[in-house]
Amino acid sequence: MRPHTHKAPLILLVTYITLFTVLAISPYDRATWWAENILVLIVVGILVLTLC
């Protein structure tokens, strides 16, 4: 039997990284941008570490 491979999490991760990078280029206020995104970065990091 072939193991099930789900491409959706990888597609979502690549989409998130792309969007995060584009929006990080020149935010209006860098400190506010970090405050809004640090929790999301932590959650995404935990998900990547636990699902790999």
PDB file of N, H, CA, C and O in Angstrom:
ATOM      1  N   MET A   1       0.827  -1.181   0.000  1.00  0.00           N
ATOM      2  CA  MET A   1       0.000   0.000   0.000  1.00  0.00           C
ATOM      3  C   MET A   1       0.871   1.244   0.000  1.00  0.00           C
ATOM      4  O   MET A   1       1.917   1.291   0.647  1.00  0.00           O
ATOM      5  N   ARG A   2       0.423   2.243  -0.734  1.00  0.00           N
ATOM      6  H   ARG A   2      -0.427   2.205  -1.260  1.00  0.00           H
ATOM      7  CA  ARG A   2       1.131   3.520  -0.759  1.00  0.00           C
ATOM      8  C   ARG A   2       0.665   4.380   0.406  1.00  0.00           C
ATOM      9  O   ARG A   2      -0.525   4.428   0.719  1.00  0.00           O
ATOM     10  N   PRO A   3       1.614   5.061   1.046  1.00  0.00           N
ATOM     11  CA  PRO A   3       1.186   5.970   2.120  1.00  0.00           C
ATOM     12  C   PRO A   3       0.410   7.146   1.532  1.00  0.00           C
ATOM     13  O   PRO A   3       0.686   7.605   0.424  1.00  0.00           O
ATOM     14  N   HIS A   4      -0.547   7.611   2.289  1.00  0.00           N
ATOM     15  H   HIS A   4      -0.771   7.238   3.189  1.00  0.00           H
ATOM     16  CA  HIS A   4      -1.342   8.750   1.835  1.00  0.00           C
ATOM     17  C   HIS A   4      -0.512  10.022   1.927  1.00  0.00           C
ATOM     18  O   HIS A   4       0.056  10.325   2.977  1.00  0.00           O
ATOM     19  N   THR A   5      -0.445  10.750   0.853  1.00  0.00           N
ATOM     20  H   THR A   5      -0.906  10.504   0.001  1.00  0.00           H
ATOM     21  CA  THR A   5       0.245  12.026   0.875  1.00  0.00           C
ATOM     22  C   THR A   5      -0.780  13.124   0.667  1.00  0.00           C
ATOM     23  O   THR A   5      -1.556  13.103  -0.289  1.00  0.00           O
ATOM     24  N   HIS A   6      -0.768  14.050   1.548  1.00  0.00           N
ATOM     25  H   HIS A   6      -0.138  14.068   2.324  1.00  0.00           H
ATOM     26  CA  HIS A   6      -1.704  15.164   1.467  1.00  0.00           C
ATOM     27  C   HIS A   6      -0.924  16.403   1.052  1.00  0.00           C
ATOM     28  O   HIS A   6      -0.012  16.837   1.757  1.00  0.00           O
ATOM     29  N   LYS A   7      -1.277  16.954  -0.064  1.00  0.00           N
ATOM     30  H   LYS A   7      -2.017  16.602  -0.636  1.00  0.00           H
ATOM     31  CA  LYS A   7      -0.573  18.115  -0.569  1.00  0.00           C
ATOM     32  C   LYS A   7      -1.136  19.425  -0.030  1.00  0.00           C
ATOM     33  O   LYS A   7      -0.479  20.462  -0.122  1.00  0.00           O
ATOM     34  N   ALA A   8      -2.326  19.394   0.523  1.00  0.00           N
ATOM     35  H   ALA A   8      -2.860  18.552   0.597  1.00  0.00           H
ATOM     36  CA  ALA A   8      -2.971  20.625   0.993  1.00  0.00           C
ATOM     37  C   ALA A   8      -2.149  21.341   2.065  1.00  0.00           C
ATOM     38  O   ALA A   8      -1.979  22.556   1.957  1.00  0.00           O
ATOM     39  N   PRO A   9      -1.625  20.656   3.102  1.00  0.00           N
ATOM     40  CA  PRO A   9      -0.827  21.383   4.101  1.00  0.00           C
ATOM     41  C   PRO A   9       0.415  22.043   3.506  1.00  0.00           C
ATOM     42  O   PRO A   9       0.774  23.155   3.891  1.00  0.00           O
ATOM     43  N   LEU A  10       1.062  21.366   2.579  1.00  0.00           N
ATOM     44  H   LEU A  10       0.770  20.462   2.266  1.00  0.00           H
ATOM     45  CA  LEU A  10       2.243  21.945   1.942  1.00  0.00           C
ATOM     46  C   LEU A  10       1.873  23.156   1.092  1.00  0.00           C
ATOM     47  O   LEU A  10       2.579  24.165   1.104  1.00  0.00           O
ATOM     48  N   ILE A  11       0.784  23.060   0.364  1.00  0.00           N
ATOM     49  H   ILE A  11       0.211  22.241   0.354  1.00  0.00           H
ATOM     50  CA  ILE A  11       0.321  24.185  -0.448  1.00  0.00           C
ATOM     51  C   ILE A  11      -0.032  25.369   0.442  1.00  0.00           C
ATOM     52  O   ILE A  11       0.316  26.506   0.124  1.00  0.00           O
ATOM     53  N   LEU A  12      -0.713  25.117   1.547  1.00  0.00           N
ATOM     54  H   LEU A  12      -0.995  24.193   1.806  1.00  0.00           H
ATOM     55  CA  LEU A  12      -1.063  26.190   2.472  1.00  0.00           C
ATOM     56  C   LEU A  12       0.172  26.823   3.112  1.00  0.00           C
ATOM     57  O   LEU A  12       0.216  28.038   3.302  1.00  0.00           O
ATOM     58  N   LEU A  13       1.173  26.008   3.446  1.00  0.00           N
ATOM     59  H   LEU A  13       1.137  25.020   3.292  1.00  0.00           H
ATOM     60  CA  LEU A  13       2.407  26.533   4.031  1.00  0.00           C
ATOM     61  C   LEU A  13       3.153  27.407   3.036  1.00  0.00           C
ATOM     62  O   LEU A  13       3.624  28.487   3.393  1.00  0.00           O
ATOM     63  N   VAL A  14       3.266  26.959   1.805  1.00  0.00           N
ATOM     64  H   VAL A  14       2.883  26.081   1.515  1.00  0.00           H
ATOM     65  CA  VAL A  14       3.940  27.757   0.777  1.00  0.00           C
ATOM     66  C   VAL A  14       3.179  29.053   0.520  1.00  0.00           C
ATOM     67  O   VAL A  14       3.790  30.107   0.348  1.00  0.00           O
ATOM     68  N   THR A  15       1.863  28.983   0.492  1.00  0.00           N
ATOM     69  H   THR A  15       1.366  28.126   0.632  1.00  0.00           H
ATOM     70  CA  THR A  15       1.047  30.188   0.305  1.00  0.00           C
ATOM     71  C   THR A  15       1.254  31.153   1.466  1.00  0.00           C
ATOM     72  O   THR A  15       1.393  32.358   1.252  1.00  0.00           O
ATOM     73  N   TYR A  16       1.277  30.639   2.687  1.00  0.00           N
ATOM     74  H   TYR A  16       1.165  29.661   2.861  1.00  0.00           H
ATOM     75  CA  TYR A  16       1.483  31.479   3.861  1.00  0.00           C
ATOM     76  C   TYR A  16       2.865  32.140   3.826  1.00  0.00           C
ATOM     77  O   TYR A  16       2.982  33.340   4.075  1.00  0.00           O
ATOM     78  N   ILE A  17       3.892  31.378   3.524  1.00  0.00           N
ATOM     79  H   ILE A  17       3.797  30.404   3.322  1.00  0.00           H
ATOM     80  CA  ILE A  17       5.253  31.930   3.477  1.00  0.00           C
ATOM     81  C   ILE A  17       5.352  33.006   2.404  1.00  0.00           C
ATOM     82  O   ILE A  17       5.973  34.047   2.623  1.00  0.00           O
ATOM     83  N   THR A  18       4.743  32.763   1.249  1.00  0.00           N
ATOM     84  H   THR A  18       4.239  31.918   1.071  1.00  0.00           H
ATOM     85  CA  THR A  18       4.762  33.756   0.170  1.00  0.00           C
ATOM     86  C   THR A  18       4.051  35.034   0.594  1.00  0.00           C
ATOM     87  O   THR A  18       4.576  36.131   0.406  1.00  0.00           O
ATOM     88  N   LEU A  19       2.871  34.896   1.160  1.00  0.00           N
ATOM     89  H   LEU A  19       2.445  34.004   1.313  1.00  0.00           H
ATOM     90  CA  LEU A  19       2.109  36.062   1.595  1.00  0.00           C
ATOM     91  C   LEU A  19       2.832  36.801   2.719  1.00  0.00           C
ATOM     92  O   LEU A  19       2.883  38.031   2.719  1.00  0.00           O
ATOM     93  N   PHE A  20       3.385  36.067   3.666  1.00  0.00           N
ATOM     94  H   PHE A  20       3.344  35.067   3.666  1.00  0.00           H
ATOM     95  CA  PHE A  20       4.127  36.667   4.765  1.00  0.00           C
ATOM     96  C   PHE A  20       5.313  37.470   4.233  1.00  0.00           C
ATOM     97  O   PHE A  20       5.564  38.584   4.693  1.00  0.00           O
ATOM     98  N   THR A  21       6.031  36.916   3.280  1.00  0.00           N
ATOM     99  H   THR A  21       5.827  36.011   2.907  1.00  0.00           H
ATOM    100  CA  THR A  21       7.196  37.591   2.708  1.00  0.00           C
ATOM    101  C   THR A  21       6.797  38.854   1.963  1.00  0.00           C
ATOM    102  O   THR A  21       7.437  39.893   2.120  1.00  0.00           O
ATOM    103  N   VAL A  22       5.762  38.777   1.166  1.00  0.00           N
ATOM    104  H   VAL A  22       5.242  37.932   1.038  1.00  0.00           H
ATOM    105  CA  VAL A  22       5.310  39.949   0.400  1.00  0.00           C
ATOM    106  C   VAL A  22       4.851  41.060   1.344  1.00  0.00           C
ATOM    107  O   VAL A  22       5.188  42.226   1.137  1.00  0.00           O
ATOM    108  N   LEU A  23       4.098  40.711   2.363  1.00  0.00           N
ATOM    109  H   LEU A  23       3.825  39.764   2.531  1.00  0.00           H
ATOM    110  CA  LEU A  23       3.590  41.722   3.284  1.00  0.00           C
ATOM    111  C   LEU A  23       4.664  42.257   4.231  1.00  0.00           C
ATOM    112  O   LEU A  23       4.474  43.312   4.836  1.00  0.00           O
ATOM    113  N   ALA A  24       5.774  41.557   4.368  1.00  0.00           N
ATOM    114  H   ALA A  24       5.928  40.700   3.876  1.00  0.00           H
ATOM    115  CA  ALA A  24       6.855  42.010   5.244  1.00  0.00           C
ATOM    116  C   ALA A  24       7.787  43.006   4.564  1.00  0.00           C
ATOM    117  O   ALA A  24       8.658  43.576   5.222  1.00  0.00           O
ATOM    118  N   ILE A  25       7.627  43.223   3.290  1.00  0.00           N
ATOM    119  H   ILE A  25       6.920  42.760   2.755  1.00  0.00           H
ATOM    120  CA  ILE A  25       8.559  44.070   2.556  1.00  0.00           C
ATOM    121  C   ILE A  25       8.554  45.503   3.074  1.00  0.00           C
ATOM    122  O   ILE A  25       9.616  46.053   3.369  1.00  0.00           O
ATOM    123  N   SER A  26       7.404  46.104   3.189  1.00  0.00           N
ATOM    124  H   SER A  26       6.541  45.658   2.950  1.00  0.00           H
ATOM    125  CA  SER A  26       7.371  47.497   3.629  1.00  0.00           C
ATOM    126  C   SER A  26       6.081  47.793   4.391  1.00  0.00           C
ATOM    127  O   SER A  26       5.196  48.477   3.876  1.00  0.00           O
ATOM    128  N   PRO A  27       5.974  47.278   5.619  1.00  0.00           N
ATOM    129  CA  PRO A  27       4.754  47.566   6.383  1.00  0.00           C
ATOM    130  C   PRO A  27       4.737  49.022   6.841  1.00  0.00           C
ATOM    131  O   PRO A  27       5.783  49.663   6.945  1.00  0.00           O
ATOM    132  N   TYR A  28       3.560  49.524   7.108  1.00  0.00           N
ATOM    133  H   TYR A  28       2.711  49.002   7.023  1.00  0.00           H
ATOM    134  CA  TYR A  28       3.399  50.909   7.556  1.00  0.00           C
ATOM    135  C   TYR A  28       4.129  51.135   8.879  1.00  0.00           C
ATOM    136  O   TYR A  28       4.842  52.126   9.039  1.00  0.00           O
ATOM    137  N   ASP A  29       3.950  50.222   9.813  1.00  0.00           N
ATOM    138  H   ASP A  29       3.371  49.417   9.683  1.00  0.00           H
ATOM    139  CA  ASP A  29       4.623  50.308  11.109  1.00  0.00           C
ATOM    140  C   ASP A  29       5.176  48.926  11.447  1.00  0.00           C
ATOM    141  O   ASP A  29       4.417  47.993  11.711  1.00  0.00           O
ATOM    142  N   ARG A  30       6.488  48.803  11.439  1.00  0.00           N
ATOM    143  H   ARG A  30       7.104  49.561  11.225  1.00  0.00           H
ATOM    144  CA  ARG A  30       7.143  47.506  11.618  1.00  0.00           C
ATOM    145  C   ARG A  30       6.808  46.881  12.978  1.00  0.00           C
ATOM    146  O   ARG A  30       6.568  45.676  13.052  1.00  0.00           O
ATOM    147  N   ALA A  31       6.788  47.668  14.043  1.00  0.00           N
ATOM    148  H   ALA A  31       6.982  48.647  13.983  1.00  0.00           H
ATOM    149  CA  ALA A  31       6.510  47.124  15.376  1.00  0.00           C
ATOM    150  C   ALA A  31       5.095  46.552  15.453  1.00  0.00           C
ATOM    151  O   ALA A  31       4.890  45.474  16.010  1.00  0.00           O
ATOM    152  N   THR A  32       4.135  47.259  14.905  1.00  0.00           N
ATOM    153  H   THR A  32       4.301  48.135  14.452  1.00  0.00           H
ATOM    154  CA  THR A  32       2.753  46.769  14.896  1.00  0.00           C
ATOM    155  C   THR A  32       2.637  45.520  14.041  1.00  0.00           C
ATOM    156  O   THR A  32       1.925  44.583  14.402  1.00  0.00           O
ATOM    157  N   TRP A  33       3.320  45.498  12.926  1.00  0.00           N
ATOM    158  H   TRP A  33       3.899  46.259  12.632  1.00  0.00           H
ATOM    159  CA  TRP A  33       3.299  44.333  12.044  1.00  0.00           C
ATOM    160  C   TRP A  33       3.832  43.104  12.765  1.00  0.00           C
ATOM    161  O   TRP A  33       3.248  42.025  12.665  1.00  0.00           O
ATOM    162  N   TRP A  34       4.939  43.258  13.493  1.00  0.00           N
ATOM    163  H   TRP A  34       5.413  44.135  13.574  1.00  0.00           H
ATOM    164  CA  TRP A  34       5.486  42.136  14.258  1.00  0.00           C
ATOM    165  C   TRP A  34       4.527  41.703  15.357  1.00  0.00           C
ATOM    166  O   TRP A  34       4.340  40.508  15.585  1.00  0.00           O
ATOM    167  N   ALA A  35       3.919  42.670  16.039  1.00  0.00           N
ATOM    168  H   ALA A  35       4.071  43.641  15.854  1.00  0.00           H
ATOM    169  CA  ALA A  35       2.982  42.339  17.120  1.00  0.00           C
ATOM    170  C   ALA A  35       1.794  41.542  16.588  1.00  0.00           C
ATOM    171  O   ALA A  35       1.277  40.660  17.274  1.00  0.00           O
ATOM    172  N   GLU A  36       1.365  41.849  15.377  1.00  0.00           N
ATOM    173  H   GLU A  36       1.784  42.565  14.820  1.00  0.00           H
ATOM    174  CA  GLU A  36       0.224  41.137  14.803  1.00  0.00           C
ATOM    175  C   GLU A  36       0.612  39.754  14.269  1.00  0.00           C
ATOM    176  O   GLU A  36      -0.246  38.877  14.159  1.00  0.00           O
ATOM    177  N   ASN A  37       1.868  39.551  13.943  1.00  0.00           N
ATOM    178  H   ASN A  37       2.564  40.263  14.032  1.00  0.00           H
ATOM    179  CA  ASN A  37       2.272  38.316  13.272  1.00  0.00           C
ATOM    180  C   ASN A  37       3.083  37.344  14.114  1.00  0.00           C
ATOM    181  O   ASN A  37       3.253  36.194  13.710  1.00  0.00           O
ATOM    182  N   ILE A  38       3.587  37.758  15.263  1.00  0.00           N
ATOM    183  H   ILE A  38       3.449  38.693  15.591  1.00  0.00           H
ATOM    184  CA  ILE A  38       4.461  36.878  16.033  1.00  0.00           C
ATOM    185  C   ILE A  38       3.725  35.627  16.534  1.00  0.00           C
ATOM    186  O   ILE A  38       4.285  34.531  16.514  1.00  0.00           O
ATOM    187  N   LEU A  39       2.490  35.787  16.975  1.00  0.00           N
ATOM    188  H   LEU A  39       2.035  36.677  16.990  1.00  0.00           H
ATOM    189  CA  LEU A  39       1.733  34.624  17.449  1.00  0.00           C
ATOM    190  C   LEU A  39       1.463  33.642  16.306  1.00  0.00           C
ATOM    191  O   LEU A  39       1.543  32.428  16.494  1.00  0.00           O
ATOM    192  N   VAL A  40       1.148  34.166  15.140  1.00  0.00           N
ATOM    193  H   VAL A  40       1.083  35.153  14.988  1.00  0.00           H
ATOM    194  CA  VAL A  40       0.902  33.311  13.976  1.00  0.00           C
ATOM    195  C   VAL A  40       2.180  32.560  13.599  1.00  0.00           C
ATOM    196  O   VAL A  40       2.125  31.377  13.264  1.00  0.00           O
ATOM    197  N   LEU A  41       3.317  33.233  13.652  1.00  0.00           N
ATOM    198  H   LEU A  41       3.362  34.194  13.924  1.00  0.00           H
ATOM    199  CA  LEU A  41       4.595  32.569  13.356  1.00  0.00           C
ATOM    200  C   LEU A  41       4.870  31.436  14.343  1.00  0.00           C
ATOM    201  O   LEU A  41       5.352  30.374  13.950  1.00  0.00           O
ATOM    202  N   ILE A  42       4.573  31.655  15.596  1.00  0.00           N
ATOM    203  H   ILE A  42       4.182  32.518  15.915  1.00  0.00           H
ATOM    204  CA  ILE A  42       4.790  30.618  16.608  1.00  0.00           C
ATOM    205  C   ILE A  42       3.892  29.416  16.343  1.00  0.00           C
ATOM    206  O   ILE A  42       4.349  28.274  16.399  1.00  0.00           O
ATOM    207  N   VAL A  43       2.630  29.663  16.057  1.00  0.00           N
ATOM    208  H   VAL A  43       2.259  30.590  16.011  1.00  0.00           H
ATOM    209  CA  VAL A  43       1.678  28.573  15.797  1.00  0.00           C
ATOM    210  C   VAL A  43       2.080  27.798  14.539  1.00  0.00           C
ATOM    211  O   VAL A  43       2.060  26.568  14.536  1.00  0.00           O
ATOM    212  N   VAL A  44       2.441  28.510  13.479  1.00  0.00           N
ATOM    213  H   VAL A  44       2.457  29.510  13.481  1.00  0.00           H
ATOM    214  CA  VAL A  44       2.854  27.845  12.248  1.00  0.00           C
ATOM    215  C   VAL A  44       4.119  27.025  12.490  1.00  0.00           C
ATOM    216  O   VAL A  44       4.236  25.909  11.985  1.00  0.00           O
ATOM    217  N   GLY A  45       5.052  27.557  13.245  1.00  0.00           N
ATOM    218  H   GLY A  45       4.957  28.464  13.656  1.00  0.00           H
ATOM    219  CA  GLY A  45       6.269  26.821  13.574  1.00  0.00           C
ATOM    220  C   GLY A  45       5.988  25.540  14.354  1.00  0.00           C
ATOM    221  O   GLY A  45       6.581  24.495  14.087  1.00  0.00           O
ATOM    222  N   ILE A  46       5.088  25.633  15.310  1.00  0.00           N
ATOM    223  H   ILE A  46       4.607  26.482  15.527  1.00  0.00           H
ATOM    224  CA  ILE A  46       4.712  24.432  16.091  1.00  0.00           C
ATOM    225  C   ILE A  46       4.043  23.401  15.192  1.00  0.00           C
ATOM    226  O   ILE A  46       4.331  22.208  15.288  1.00  0.00           O
ATOM    227  N   LEU A  47       3.146  23.861  14.316  1.00  0.00           N
ATOM    228  H   LEU A  47       2.912  24.830  14.238  1.00  0.00           H
ATOM    229  CA  LEU A  47       2.481  22.929  13.404  1.00  0.00           C
ATOM    230  C   LEU A  47       3.473  22.246  12.472  1.00  0.00           C
ATOM    231  O   LEU A  47       3.380  21.041  12.234  1.00  0.00           O
ATOM    232  N   VAL A  48       4.408  23.003  11.953  1.00  0.00           N
ATOM    233  H   VAL A  48       4.483  23.981  12.146  1.00  0.00           H
ATOM    234  CA  VAL A  48       5.409  22.421  11.041  1.00  0.00           C
ATOM    235  C   VAL A  48       6.250  21.391  11.790  1.00  0.00           C
ATOM    236  O   VAL A  48       6.532  20.318  11.257  1.00  0.00           O
ATOM    237  N   LEU A  49       6.653  21.707  13.020  1.00  0.00           N
ATOM    238  H   LEU A  49       6.424  22.578  13.453  1.00  0.00           H
ATOM    239  CA  LEU A  49       7.472  20.763  13.777  1.00  0.00           C
ATOM    240  C   LEU A  49       6.721  19.502  14.178  1.00  0.00           C
ATOM    241  O   LEU A  49       7.308  18.420  14.221  1.00  0.00           O
ATOM    242  N   THR A  50       5.437  19.627  14.472  1.00  0.00           N
ATOM    243  H   THR A  50       4.960  20.505  14.437  1.00  0.00           H
ATOM    244  CA  THR A  50       4.685  18.453  14.924  1.00  0.00           C
ATOM    245  C   THR A  50       4.143  17.607  13.783  1.00  0.00           C
ATOM    246  O   THR A  50       3.900  16.414  13.962  1.00  0.00           O
ATOM    247  N   LEU A  51       3.950  18.205  12.614  1.00  0.00           N
ATOM    248  H   LEU A  51       4.147  19.175  12.468  1.00  0.00           H
ATOM    249  CA  LEU A  51       3.380  17.455  11.504  1.00  0.00           C
ATOM    250  C   LEU A  51       4.419  16.843  10.567  1.00  0.00           C
ATOM    251  O   LEU A  51       4.073  16.059   9.683  1.00  0.00           O
ATOM    252  N   CYS A  52       5.682  17.196  10.755  1.00  0.00           N
ATOM    253  H   CYS A  52       5.964  17.833  11.472  1.00  0.00           H
ATOM    254  CA  CYS A  52       6.731  16.637   9.878  1.00  0.00           C
ATOM    255  C   CYS A  52       7.187  15.298  10.346  1.00  0.00           C
ATOM    256  O   CYS A  52       8.060  14.691   9.726  1.00  0.00           O
TER     257      CYS A  52
END
